[in-house]
Amino acid sequence: MNDVLPLILLDLPATMDKLQVTTRSHAEFIDITQEVNEILEKREIKEGVCYVYVPHTTAAVTINENADPSVRKDIVNELDRLVPGNGHYTHGEGNAAAHIKATLVGSSISVPISDGKLALGTWQGIYFCEFDGPRRREVFVQIMKRE
């Protein structure tokens, strides 16, 4: 079944947009849900898939709770505990922990589009995850329309 899904998605008409994200801390989660929604509204697509991709090796994207900011802080703190910045890593640039955290969280998400809206749960938001900031970053948003 997994081999079929990418082939189906390739048949969907798609548009690509790019967001610029400026991070202010070494590690932080930035809510980009509104920006992704604005892209979707511009495209006027009723049904399809929204694909969000982060082209960086020390940053990620995830979907998580957007009602209580302490959840984001808890996630950052637990990732720091699991993958400490001062660990014994062989990577020479000093940001090995950021690479590991980005790998654990992931570089992309997919969200169904239903009735012109992102099919997120009541408490869900889309977060850009910075692990090696502050930096200026890019996020690609591809909207695939179901015909």
Buried (B, 14 or more C-beta within 10 A) or exposed (E): EEEEEEEEBEEBEBEEBEBEBEBEEBBBBBBBBEBBBEBBEEBEBEBBBBBBBBEBBBBBBBBBBBEEEEBBEEBBEEBBEEBEBEEEBEEEEEBBBBBBBBBBBEBBBBBEBEEEEBEBEEEBBBBBBBBBBEBEBBBBBBBBBBE
